[in-house]
Amino acid sequence: PRSAMDHQPKFFENLSGTGKAIGVLTSGGDAQGMNAAVRAVVRMGIYVKAKVYFVYEGYQGMVDGGDNIVEVSWESVSSILQVGGTVIGSARCKSFRTREGRLQAAYNLVQRGITNLCVIGGDGSLTGANLFREEWSGLLEELAQKGKFIDEEAVKKYAYLNIVGMVGSIDNDFCGTDMTIGTDSALHRIIEVVDAIMTTAQSHQRTFVLEVMGRHCGYLALVSALACGADWVFIPEYPPEEGWEDSMCVKLSENRARKKRLNIIIVAEGAIDCHNKPITSEKVKDLVVQRLGFDTRVTILGHVQRGGTPSAFDRILASRMGVEAVLALLEATPDTPACVVSLSGNQAVRLPLMECVQMVSFWQKANLYARFFYYIFLFNASIECLLNIIFLLQTNFNVAVLNVGAPAAGMNAAVRAAVRVGITEGHKMFAVIDGFEGFARGKIKEISWGDVGGWTGQGGSILGTKRTLPAKYLEKIADQMRTNNINALMVIGGFEAYLGLLELSAAREKYDEFCVPMVMVPATVSNNVPGSDFSIGADTALNTITDTCDRIKQSASGTKRRVFIIETMGGYCGYLANMGALAAGADAAYIFEEQFDIRELQANVEHLTEKMKTSIQRGLVLRNENCNENYTTDFIYQLYSEEGKGVFDCRKNVLGHMQQGGAPSPFDRNFGTKISAKAMQWISKKLKETYRKGKVFANTDDSVCLLGMRRRNLVFQPVAELKTETDFVHRIPKEQWWLKLRPLMKILAKYKTSYDVSDSGQLEHVAMHSPKEAETGAI
C-alpha cells in the first residue's frame, strides 16, 4: 500500500542522472570552501552518471560561452579541496543583467544540453539565477523564432531549467542558513590576526582597533569580538546609543585600571551611529587617543579575510551542500521552485530561494524597525534580568565550576562565560582545580570577573583537569560542598564528566549536599558524549587533523606515488577519523562503528592501486585509534606497503596528543561561550525553583542535566535518561548522527556505496524567529 511505501528508506543510488547535464558556477565575491562545493557537485553528478560542466568566470562565462563551458571528469577536481577561493573563477557580469545577455547564456547552455544549474554565490547571484529560470522557456522560444539558433524540438526537450543555490559568502548575511560557505574560514583568519596582535599589544600596553569586513552585516565583527574577548564592538545592525563615546572610554579606562595591558576594539566596515553616520576605525582611534591618551593602532584586515585555506568546518559544510544540491537537481520537477541548500543545526535543508532573498531584503529595508524591536527586547530582557539578580543577590548562591576528563580547546572559553554570566546574575563563582580529585582535596577558590580575562583564546584547561571519577571521593567532595556552601555545580568535560554526574546523582540518597542543580557542558575532542551532536574541542582537533593531512599530502608532491596511513584519536568513537577523512579528501577511513575485515582492507588497497595507476599521486587513509584491536596502524601500513609494491610506497603518522592542543578554533570559542552561558542561566532558573526556607534542595532527575546540541536545538536532558542511549563499554552513544555522512566520504573517494537520503527532499519554508526563540536555536 502507498502509505507503507511512504515510510520505506530512500536511497541515493536509485536516483539516476543519466541523460542530464549539470552546470556549476561560482559568482559574486569568492569565499573559502567554494572549491569543496564544486568538487562535491562534480563528483556526485558523475557518480549518478550525469554530465557535469564547469562554467568558468561565473555568469560572464555563461554569456561568453566557448571554452568557458567545459565538460569535466572526476580527476578535474582532484587536489582542489584544500584550495581557497574558486578555481573556476568568479566575475561581475553586466551583460547577464540584460535580456540579450541572458538570451545568449540560454543558447550556450542549450547547445550542451544543460538544464540543471548549481550556482554558488551570494543573494545577488542567486536572484539572477532565479530570474533566468523564470525567463527560460521564453528565452528558448525567442531563440527558436530566430530560426538559426535552435529548433522547436530543442525547445520541448529542454523546456525547463532547474536551479539549486549554495550560499558562498564570508559575511554570513543570508537568511535561512546558520552558516554560509566561507564564514568559518574568515573567522579563522580574523582570530589568527587578533591572537598575533594581542602579544604585541600586551608588550606595549596598546589599544588596537581592528576593522573587519561586513558592509551590511556585523556577524564577523560580533562573533570575532566574542571569540577574542574584545572590549567593544561596532556593527551596522545596532548603532550605539547617544553618548557611546563616553561609555566606551569609561570602559577602556576601567579595564586599564584593572591592570589589563591591552584593549581590543572591533569595528565592522559598515558600522554606523544612531544618526546613520559612519563609525570608522580611524574615528575610533582618534577618539581613544584624544580622550584617554592611550597608544592606539589601527589594523584593517581587508581581503586577508577572504584568503587562505578553508577550515575543516567549511570543507565539510560545502561538501554536504554540494551533495544535497545534486540530490535536489535530480528530484526537481517543472513545478519545483528554485531552492537554496542551507544548514540548520547539523542538518542540510532545502529552502525556496526567493523566500530567502526576500527575507534578506526585508531585514535590510526594515532595519530601523528591527533596531526598534531589538531595543524593546533588550529592555524587557534587562528588566527580567534585573529582577532575577535582585532575588539572587538576596539569597547569595555559590556556584562551582570544574573541568573533568582530558583537556579540550575551548574549555577555558566555557569557564570564562560561566564565571562572568554567573557573576552578572548575582552568584558567587568558585573554581575547582584538577577536577573531582582536586575537589576532594579542597582545591577550590572564589574566582572573580578579572581572573578569567584573556581566557577565551587559551588552549587546554587553565583550571586543570583529571579523568578521576568522584565515586571514591564522595564523602570528601560532600564535605567541601558543605564547607564552601556550594549551591550548584557546572561540570565542563567529556565522558568522565558524564559518568561523574551519574555517580553524584546516585549518591543523593546518602548525601544531601549533592541535592543541588548540576549541569554538564560537553567538552572533548572525541565528540563521544551522549546527548550532544557536538562537543567543545572537537572542531579544533578536526582542524588540526585537516591541516596536518594537507601538509602531509603536500610533502609528497613531486615524489613518486605514495600512500599515507594516519592514526587519529577518539577512543572507540570514529568522529575525528570519519569527518577528518571527509575534510581532507581521504581515500578510506577505518572506524570502530563500522566493522571491517581483511577482505575490505584488500578491496581498499586494490581500489587505491587502480587510482594510482591512472591519475592520483598521493593517497590518504585515516584510522581511528581503537577501530580494531588486531588491524592496527602498523598492520595496515605493512599491508598497504606489501600490496602496493611497484605502484606506490607507504608512510605512517600517529597524530597523538597534538589533536588536544593548540589555540581553540572560532567555532569552539563561540560554541563554548554560548553553551556555557546558557547552562549558567539554567542554573539560575533551577536555583530559583528549588530555593525553599533558606535552602536549595533539588533531588529530581531534571535537576541533573546535560546541555547538548540535538539536530537543530540546544536541549537540556536529564543524565539519567541518557543512560539508555549510551554504550558504556565503548564509551560512545549508541546512535551517532555523523555516521549518516560516512557514505559521502566513500562516494567522493569513488567507491560504490549505499546512501540513505530519506531525510532529504522536503522543501521547507523560511521561518522568522524572535530573539527569544532564537535563543533555543543552533549556533
N, C-alpha and C positions, 0 to 999 in steps of 0.2 A: 504493500500500500504506500501511497505517496507520503503520508505522514511519517512512516517508518524510514523512508528514504531520506527525508529531510535531516535525520539525525546521523546518517552514515558519514564517516570521515571523507573528506575531500582531499585528493592527493594531487600534487603539482604535476607529476609525471603523466597524468591523464589529460592535461591541458596541452594541446598541440599548437605550435606556431607555424606549422607547415603552410607555405603559401603566403605568409605575412612578411611584411618588411617594416622594420623599426628604425627610425632616425633618432639619433641622440645628439643634443647640442647643449652648450653652456652659454649663458647670456648674462649681460649686466656685469657687475663687479665680480672679480674672482674671489674664491673662498677655499681654504684648505679643506680637503675631503671631496672636492668635486671629482677628482680623478678616481677615487674609490667608487663613487656613484656611477661614473661612466663605465668603469671596469665591470661592476656588477650587472649593469644593463646589458652590456655586450655579451658577457659570458652566459647570463641567464637566457638571453634571447637565442644565442647559438645552441644552448642546451636543449631548447624546445624546438629546434630546427627552423627557426625564423632567420631571415636575412637581417643583418644589422648594419647600419650605415653611420659613419661619423659625419656630422655636419660641422666642418671647420669654420671658425670665426663667427659663430652664432648665427643670428638672422641675416647678417651680411653675406655669409657663405651660402645660406639658403637662397638668397636672391641672386647671387652671382653664379651659382651652380658650378658646372665643370668639375675641376679637381677638388672643389670644396666639399663635394658629397661623394664619399668613398665607402664601398663595402669593406668591412673589416673581418678579421679572423680572430680566433681565440688568442693567438700569440700577439696580436696588435696591442693588447692591453697588459702584456707582461711588464713587470717592474714599474708600474705607474702608481701602485697603491700608496707608496711612501712619498710620492712627489707632491709638493704643494702646488697651488694654482690650478690651472687646467691645461692639459697637453693639447686639447683640440681648439684652444683659443676662444676668446670672447671679444666682441666688438660692438660698439653702439651702431645702430643702423637706421638712418633717417628714411631711406627708401622703403623699408618694410612698413613704415607708418602710413605710406600711401597705398591706395588700392592697386596702382600699377605695379608697385614693388611686390605686393602680396600675390598678384596675378603671376608674376614671373617666378616667385617662390613655389606656387602651386604647380606650375608647369614643370619645374625642376624636380619636384617630388614625384609627380605622376609618371614622369619618364622612367623612374626607377621603381615604380610600384609602391612607394612609401605612403602608407595611410595611417601610420602609427607614429606619434611623435612623443619623445620623452624630453622635456625641457627642464634644465637645471638652472635656476636663476632667482631673481627677486620678484616682487609683486608686479613691477612694470613688464618684465619679460613674460610672466605668466598671463597677464592681462592681454598682451599682444597675441599670445598663443590661442587664447580663448576666442578673440575676435577672428583670428584666422580660421578657426574651426567653424564658427558660426557662418562665415562667408564662403566656406569651402565649396559647397555644391554650386553656388552662384558663380564662383571663380571658374570651376570646371566647365559650366555651361557657356560662359563667355569665351573660354579658350576654344570650345567646340565650334561656337558660332564663327570664330575667326578662321575656321576650316583647316588651316595648315598646321595647327598645333596638335590637337588630339581629336579623336572621333567620338561619336555617340556611345560606342561600345565601351570605351575607356571611362566615359562619364558615369555609366551604370556600374562598371566593375569597381571603380574607386570612389563611389558616391559619398562615402563618409570618412571623416578624419577623426581619429581618436587622439585625445591629448591627456597625458599624465604629467604633472609637475612635481618637482622636488625643489625645496627652497634652499638655495645656497646664498647665505648672507652672514657676514660676521656680526652684524648688529642685532641679530635675533629679533627682528622687527616685523614678524609676520604672524598674524592671528591663526590660531588653530593648532599650533605645534609648540611643545615645550622648548625645543631647541632646533635651530636651523643649522644646516651643514656649515661648519667653519667657525661657529661661535666659541666652542670649547677650545679650539686651537688658538684663536685670537686671545682668549683669556690666558692661555699658557704663555703667549708672547708677552702680554702685559705683566703678568706676575713675575716672569723671569727678569724683566726690566726693573720692576719695583723691588724685588729681592736684592738685586745688584745695587740699586740706588740707596737702599736702606743702610748698607755698610758704609758708604762714603758719607751719607747724611749723619750717621751716628758719630763718625770720626770728627766731624767739624761742627756739630750741633747746628745743622742746617734745616731749613724748611724747603721741601721740594713740592712744586706744583706740576702735576702730570696732566697733560691733555691727551685724552683718548678719543677714538672715533665714536660717532653717534650724533649725526646731524639732527635726526628727529627722534631717536630712541636712546635712552640713557642706560640700557641694560649693561653694556660693557663697563661703564663707569661705576654703576651701583654695585654690581657683583664683584668687580675687582677691588672696590673700596671695602666691601665685606671681607674679601679674601686676604687683604693685607692689613686690615685694622687701621684704615685711614682715619684722619681726624675730621675731615669734612669732604663732602661730595656735592657737585652741582650737576643736575640732569635737566634736560629740556621739559620733561613732562610736568615737573612740580617745582616751579620757581620758588626761591626762598622768600620769606615774608619781609616786609619793610623793616629795615634796620638789621639785616643779616650781617652787615659788615661788623657791627659792634659785637653781635653774638659770636661770630667766628673768631674774632680777635681775643675775646674773653676766654673762649675755649682753648685756643692755642697757648695763651698766657698761662692758664691753669695747668695745662699739660707740661709746659716747660718748667713751671714752679715745682711740679712733682718729680723733677729730675729726668723727665723724658728728653732724650738728647736729639730727637728728630720729630718733625711734623710732616705728614703726607697729606696733601690736598689733591683730589682728583676732579678734573673738570671734563665733562663731555663737550665735544666741539660745538654742539648746538645749544649749550646751556644759556638760559635767559633769566632775567629778573622779573618781578611782578609787573613791570611796565613794558614787558616784551623787548627790553634792551639786552644785547648780548653780554654774557659774563665770560670774558676771555681769560685765558691763563695769565696773560701779561697784566690784565687789570687786577687779578687776584694777587699776583706777585707784588705789584706796586703798592697795593693796599697793606700787605703784611710788612713791607719794608718801611712805609711811611708811618704806620700806626705803632708798630712794635720794634722796628729796627732789627728784625731777625735777618740773618744771612740767608737769602732766598734764591733759589734757582728754578728755572722752568725747563721741563723736558716735554717735547712734543713727539709722541711716538709715531704718528703718521702711518705710512704703509708697512712699517715693520709688523704691524698687527695682522696684515694680510699674508705675510710671508712665512717661510719655514715649512717644515714637515707637519702633516696633520697629526693630531693626537690620536690615541687609541680609540677614544670615545667617538671622534668624528669618522674614523675609518669604519668602525662597526655600524654607526648610525647610517652612514652613506651606503654601505653595503646592504644593510637591511632595507633601506628605502629603494635602492636600485632593484632589488629582487621584487619588492612589493609593487614597484612601478610596472615591471614586466607582467606580473600577475594581473594587474588592473587592465593593462592593454589587451591581454589575452581574453579577459572576461567582458570587455567593453562591447556594448551594443550601440546601434544608432541612437537609442534613447538615453544612453548613459551620459550624464553631464561630464565635462572636463573636471578632473579631480586632482587634488594635491595629496601626496603621501606625506603623512605627518607622524610625529612622535608624541604619544601621550603616556606618561609614566614609563613603563618598559615595553609598551605596545606600539606597533606600527598600525596606523589607522588611515582611512581614506576620507577626505572631506571635499565637498564641492568647491572647486577653485574659486568661483565668483563670490560665494558666501564669504570665503576667507578674505578676498581682496576688498569686498565691500565693508567688512568689519575693520580692516586696516584703515580704509578711507573714512569710515565713521569716526574712529577714535581720533584721527588727525583733524577732522573738521570740528569735532565736538570736544576738542582738547580743553577749552575753558570750562565746559560743563564737567568734564572728567575731573579737573582740578577741584572744582567746587565740591563735588561729591566726595572726593578723596579727603578734603579737609573736614567735611562733615563726619566722615568715617573716623578720621584721626581724633576728632574732638570727642565723639561718642566713646571711642576706644579708650581715650585718656581718662574720661570720667569713670568708666568701668574699672580701669586700672588703678585710678586714684583711690576709689572706694575699697578695692581689694588690698592695696598697700596699707591703708589705714587699719583695716582689720588685722593684717599680718604683723604690722608694727606693734599693735596692741598685744598680740599673742607671742611675738618674738620666737619664731620657729627656727630650728637649727637643721640645716641640710648638709649631708656629707656626700662628697664626690670621690670616686675611686676608679682606677683603671685596672682591669683584670685580663690576664692572658698574655699573648705575645704583643709586642709593640706594633702599631699600625699608624701610618702617616695620616694625620687629621684628628688624632686623639686629642692633641693639645688645643686645636680649634674648638672641639666639642667641650673640653673642660672650661675654656675661656668663656664660651657662650653660656654654659651652665652657671658659672660664677657670677657673671655680670647680669644675666637675666634674674638670677636668684636675688642678688643684692637690690636690683631695681624693684623687685616685688616685695622687698622688705624682710627677706630672710638673712640669717647669719650663715655664711657658707664655710664649710670645713673641708680641707683637702686631706685625703688619706694617702700616705706614701706607701708604695710597694704592695698594693692590692690587699687581699684579705689577710695575708701574712703580716703585713705592716699594721693593719687594723688591730689585729690581736696583740701586737707588741706596743700599742699605744702611739704609733707614728701618725698622729692626727693633729692638725693645727688649723686655726681660723685663717682664711685666705681672703684678701681684700681685692678691690677693683684694680688697683695698680699692680698687684702681684702677678696678674695674668697678662699684662701689657706685652705685646710683641710675640705672643704665643702662637698666633694663627699660622704663621709660616714655618714654625719649627717642626721637624720630623721627630719620630719616635714618641716617647712618653716622658714628659718632664716630671710628672708625679712619680714615675717608676711603676712598673707593672710586673706581676708574677702570675704563674699559672696555678698557684696553690689554691685549692678549694677550701671553703670555710668549715666543712664538717668537723674536722678535728680541733678547730679553734672556737667552736660555738660559744662556750662559756666566756672565754676571754673577749670575744667580739661583743657579746651581750654586755659585759662589764664596761667596755669602752663606750658603747652606745648609751648606757645609763650614766656613766661619769660625765660625758660630754653632752648629755641630754639631746641626742640625735633624734629628730622627729621624722626624717625621711632620708632615703638613700637613692643616689643615682649611680648606677654601675655602667661604665663605658668599656666594652671589651668584646671578646669573641665567644667561642663555645664554652670556655670555662666560666665566663660571666653568666651565661645562661644556666649552666649546671649549678653555679653558686647561688643564684636566686632561687632555684628549685629547692636547694638544701636549706636556705634561710626560711623559705616559705613553709617547708615541712617542719621546721623547728619552732614554729609559732606556738604550738600546743604546750611546749615546755618553757619557752622564753617569751614573756610579754614584750620585751624590748624589740622583738622583730615584728610586732604588730603595728607597723608604720607603713606608709606608702613607699613602695620600691619600684623603680623603673630601670629598664636596661636599654641602652643605646648600642646597636651592633657595630663593632669596630674590629675587623680582622681582614688581612689580605686574602685569606682563603675564601671569603664570602660563603661560609658554610653554616651560618646561623639560621635556624628555622624561624619562619615568621617574617623574613625580610628578603626582598629580591636583591637589595644592595647593602653592603657593609662599608663603613668608613675604612679607607685604606686600600680597598681592592682596586680602585681606579688608578691610584698611584703605582701599585705593583704592576698593573696591566701596562701602564705607560713605560715602566722600567723594562718589562719583557719585550715590548714592541720596539723600543729604542735599541735594545741590545740585539734583537733579531735583525734590525736594519743595518747595524754596524757589522754584524757577522756576515750578512749577505754581501755587504759592500767589500769586505775583506777578501771575498772570493772572486770579485770581478777581475777579469783579465787572466785568471788562472784556469787550470783545467777543470772539468766538471767536478763539482763537489757537493756532498750532502752533509748537512749539519744536524746532529741529534741533540736536542736541547731539553734539559730537565727543569721543570718548574716546581714551585712549592704548591701547597694546598692540602696537604694530608691526603685524605681519600676523596676530596672534592676536586673535580676536574674543571672548575670555572676558569682558573687562570690559564690552564693549558688550552682549553677549547676556545675561549674568547681571544687569547693571545694568538692562537693559530689563525683565527678569522681576521684579526687586525694586522697580522704580519704577512698574510698570504701564504700560510704554510701548506705543505702537501699532505700532511697527516697529523692527527693529534690522538694520542692514546690516553684514555681516562678510565678510572675505576667504574664509573656509572655505565659504561658501555663495554662489556666484557669482550675480549678478543682472544684469538688463538693463533697458532703458528701458521695456519692457512691464510688468515687475514694479513699477518705480517709479510708472508711470501707474496701475496697479491699486491700489497703496497709497494714492495721492492720492485716487482715486475712493472707496475704502473709507472713508477718513477723512472725506471730504466728506459722505458719506451719514450717518455717525455724528454729525457736527457739525450737520447739518440737523435731526436728531431730538432728541438729548439732551445730548451732552457739550459742554462749553465750552472744553476745553483738549486739545491733542494733544501727544504726546511721541514724537520719533523719534531714536534713537541711531545713530551711525555710527562704526565703528571707523576709526582714522586712515588705515590702509593698505588698506581694503577694496576700493578700486578707484581706479586712477590717473586715470581720466577723470571718473567720477562723484564729484567732490569735494564737500566740505561746502558750498562756495559754489554749485556746480551744483545740488545737491539743494535747498538753500534757495531758489534762484531758481525752480526747477521748481515747488516747492510754493507759492511766492508767486504765481506766474503762474496756476497751475491752480486755486488756492483763491480767486481774486478773487471778491468778492461773497458768499463764505461764511465765510472765515477769513483772517486775516493771519498773517505768519510772523516769527519771530525766530530767531537762531542764537547758539550759545555753543560756544566751544572751551575745554574744561576745562583742557587743558595740564598743566603740571608740578605743579599743586595736588594732583593724584592721587598724587604721590610723597611729599607732605609730611604734616605733622601727627603727633600722637602715635599710636602703634600701637594698634589695637583689642585688646580682651581676647583674641580668638582668635589674633591674630598674636603677641602677647606669649607666650601659653602654647604655641602651636604651635612658635614659635622656641625656647622654653626646652626643651620636651620632645624635639624632633627633634635639637637640638644636643647635649643631654646624652647621647642615645642614640648619636649619632655619635662622641662622645668615648669612650664605653665600647667601641665597636667598635675605635677606635684603640688603646686599651689592650690589647684582646684580640689584635689584629694584631701589636702590638709584642712581646708575649709570645711569639707563634707564630714570629716572624721573627728573634728575637734569637739569634744564634749566635756563639760565640767572641768575645764582647765587641763585636759589631757587629750593627746592624739591616740586613738585606738582603731586600727584598721586591720581586720583579720579575714577579710573576704578575698576570694580569688582575684577579683577585679582590682584589688589594690596592689598586686604584684604583676606588673605588665612589661611587655617588650614593645617598644615602638619601632615599627618596621615599615618599609615601602612595600605595599602589596599591589601589584599591577599599576594602578594609577593614583593610589592614595597612600598617605601616611596613616597607619592604623595602630591603635593600642590594643594589644592582645594579651590576656592573662597567660602567664608562662605555663600554668597547669594545663591549659587547653592545648598548648603546643606540643605536649608530650606525645600525643598520638601521631603527630606529623614528623617525629624525629627518629632517625636510625642512630641510636645511642652507641652501638658497637663501632660504627664507622664515622660517627660524629658529623653527620650530614642530614639535611632534610630528606624525607622520603620522596618528595616531588620537587624538582628544580626547574624553574621556568626556562632557563637558558639552554636546556637540552633540546628545546624545540628549534634552536638556531643551529644545532650541530649539523644538520643536512646542508645548510648554507655553505659552511666551510668545505664540505665534501664536494658539493656541486661546483663551487668556484675553483676547486682544485682538479676538476674534470673527472670526478667519479660519478658513476650512475648510482643513484640512491633514491630512497623514498622520502618524500617531504609532505607532511600533513599541513594543508593550508586551510583547514576548517575554520580557523579564526579570521581568515581574510575574506574580502569580498563585500562586506557590509559598508555601504556608503553612509557615514554618519553626518550629523549637522553641527555647525559651529555653535557652541554654547557661550553665552556671555555671563561670566561669573562676577559676583560682587566680591569686594576684597575679603569679606568674611568667609565666603565659600572657597575662595582661592587658598585660604589658609590650610584647607584639608587636602589640597591638590598636590600634584607632583612638583619636583624641584624645577 
